[in-house]
Amino acid sequence: MPKREIPPFMWQVWFKGNKKPIEMSGFDEEHIKLMCGPAKVVKVKRMPEEKEDNTPMERLGPIGAKVHQPADYDEGFKLLKEYVDSIGGPPEKLRKKLRELFIDYQKPEKKPQDVVVKRKADTRYSG
């Protein structure tokens, strides 16, 4: 990365008769004034550069792994599908959006629970 900043820079420019500045890109104040043409420039202020966020990212893979490899998306999606199926499938709104992407996500069939059905005894007169 270079030691000094490389132009063009972003500038805030105030024109006569306007209270709000306009953002412009240019090399220096003189360049900005030349680009504005006959408009009367009242003030020119250089905007500060956006600072890059250099925070370290969370490491992928098991703790202590030294070998980097591509992500195993298939296995990850299987884990996510198992979780979604365990909570009864995705909400209907999300399921419709998946179908628009040509992904057929059927609702998981609910496993039959052991339910004892008591039949009423035949109470008709049998005589």
Secondary structure, 3 states (H helix, E strand, C coil): CCCCCCCCEEEEEEECCCCCCEEEEECCHHHHHHHHCCCCEEEEEECCCCCCCCCCCCCCCCCCCCCCCCCCHHHHHHHHHHHHHHCCCCCHHHHHHHHHCCCCCCCCCCCCCCCCCCCCCCCCCCC
